[in-house]
Amino acid sequence: MDALACLMTRRTATRLVEPGPTSEQLAVMLTAATTAPDHKMLRPWRFVVVRGEARTTLANAITAAAEAVGGLAEPVIRKAAGKATRSPALIAVIASRVPGSKVPRAEQDASAAAAAQNICLAAHAQGVASAWKSVPLPDSDEVRAVFGLTGGEELLGWVELGTLSDAVPLPPRPRVDLPAVTAELTTAGVLAPVPALAAAAATLVTPAG
Ligand SMILES: Cc1cc2nc3c(=O)[nH]c(=O)nc-3n(C[C@H](O)[C@H](O)[C@H](O)COP(=O)(O)O)c2cc1C
């Protein structure tokens, strides 16, 4: 798959089933993550792979976190914990800010987000389906501890990985109104339409439901 095809055809998986990614495929994803643009090369990110039985360890941490909240109904707790085991594997993406750096926190977090996208794209390039999802109870002591988070670190989500189930079709991706979100600055200082957008948009693959 060439790079543009990879970008244009990546979709977020609806349901992920076995087989999960191999160790070699995971290693490629993690390596690709570290090529994210990174102001002053701070490496303001960390990644934690969770798969196999370790998913139950993660689910137990989420359960403990949800119970500690107090007053949550049992099905709510079970649903939150079940997110840890709904895919064969996942990679947690941690914004690991460098304190005292002149690089603003938003830029450091942007690098971590770019790393997460690289994981999704490197998965897709290898035929692995992915879904970037929020982490349940990300600020709880229990969930922070299971990922080894320290003071200035924060979970930006996790990327679930596996094989796309054909049981749940991908929804069509709503079209983006490209002229509404793009412009080109002219010499006269006017924001004008970007040329050739329609032709580029036609290369977007939007699977019909
Ligand atoms: C930080 C982050 C967290 C997300 N969390 C969730 C989530 O918890 N549940 C969900 O359904 N989609 C979540 N999404 C959105 C999906 O990953 C996906 O981008 C969206 O459904 C659009 O699908 P597409 O990637 O196929 O265009 C999240 C996206 C980001 C960037």
The ligand as a Tripos MOL2 file, in Angstrom:
@<TRIPOS>MOLECULE
LIG
   31    33     1     0     0
SMALL
NO_CHARGES

@<TRIPOS>ATOM
      1 C1         -8.3520   11.0940   21.4710 C.3       1 LIG1
      2 C2         -9.4840   10.3770   20.7980 C.ar      1 LIG1
      3 C3        -10.3480    9.6050   21.5620 C.ar      1 LIG1
      4 C4        -11.4040    8.9320   20.9620 C.ar      1 LIG1
      5 N1        -12.2400    8.1660   21.7260 N.ar      1 LIG1
      6 C5        -13.2620    7.5230   21.1470 C.ar      1 LIG1
      7 C6        -14.1240    6.6890   21.9340 C.ar      1 LIG1
      8 O1        -13.9200    6.5040   23.1270 O.2       1 LIG1
      9 N2        -15.1600    6.0900   21.3050 N.ar      1 LIG1
     10 C7        -15.4030    6.2680   19.9630 C.ar      1 LIG1
     11 O2        -16.3680    5.6970   19.4510 O.2       1 LIG1
     12 N3        -14.5910    7.0260   19.1870 N.ar      1 LIG1
     13 C8        -13.5280    7.6520   19.7550 C.ar      1 LIG1
     14 N4        -12.6960    8.4260   18.9790 N.ar      1 LIG1
     15 C9        -13.0010    8.6180   17.5370 C.3       1 LIG1
     16 C10       -12.5520    7.4640   16.6640 C.3       1 LIG1
     17 O3        -11.2180    7.0800   16.9580 O.3       1 LIG1
     18 C11       -12.6180    7.8020   15.1600 C.3       1 LIG1
     19 O4        -11.6330    8.7240   14.7990 O.3       1 LIG1
     20 C12       -13.9440    8.3610   14.7090 C.3       1 LIG1
     21 O5        -14.9390    7.4460   15.0420 O.3       1 LIG1
     22 C13       -13.9610    8.6160   13.1880 C.3       1 LIG1
     23 O6        -13.7890    7.4410   12.4580 O.3       1 LIG1
     24 P1        -12.7450    7.3520   11.2730 P.3       1 LIG1
     25 O7        -11.3790    7.3730   11.9410 O.co2     1 LIG1
     26 O8        -13.0490    6.0610   10.5750 O.co2     1 LIG1
     27 O9        -12.9700    8.5400   10.4110 O.co2     1 LIG1
     28 C14       -11.6140    9.0680   19.5620 C.ar      1 LIG1
     29 C15       -10.7180    9.8320   18.7950 C.ar      1 LIG1
     30 C16        -9.6770   10.4770   19.4120 C.ar      1 LIG1
     31 C17        -8.7380   11.2980   18.5480 C.3       1 LIG1
@<TRIPOS>BOND
     1     1     2 1
     2     2     3 ar
     3     2    30 ar
     4     3     4 ar
     5     4     5 ar
     6     4    28 ar
     7     5     6 ar
     8     6     7 ar
     9     6    13 1
    10     7     8 2
    11     7     9 ar
    12     9    10 ar
    13    10    11 2
    14    10    12 ar
    15    12    13 ar
    16    13    14 ar
    17    14    15 1
    18    14    28 ar
    19    15    16 1
    20    16    17 1
    21    16    18 1
    22    18    19 1
    23    18    20 1
    24    20    21 1
    25    20    22 1
    26    22    23 1
    27    23    24 1
    28    24    25 2
    29    24    26 1
    30    24    27 1
    31    28    29 ar
    32    29    30 ar
    33    30    31 1
@<TRIPOS>SUBSTRUCTURE
     1 LIG1         1 GROUP 0 **** ****
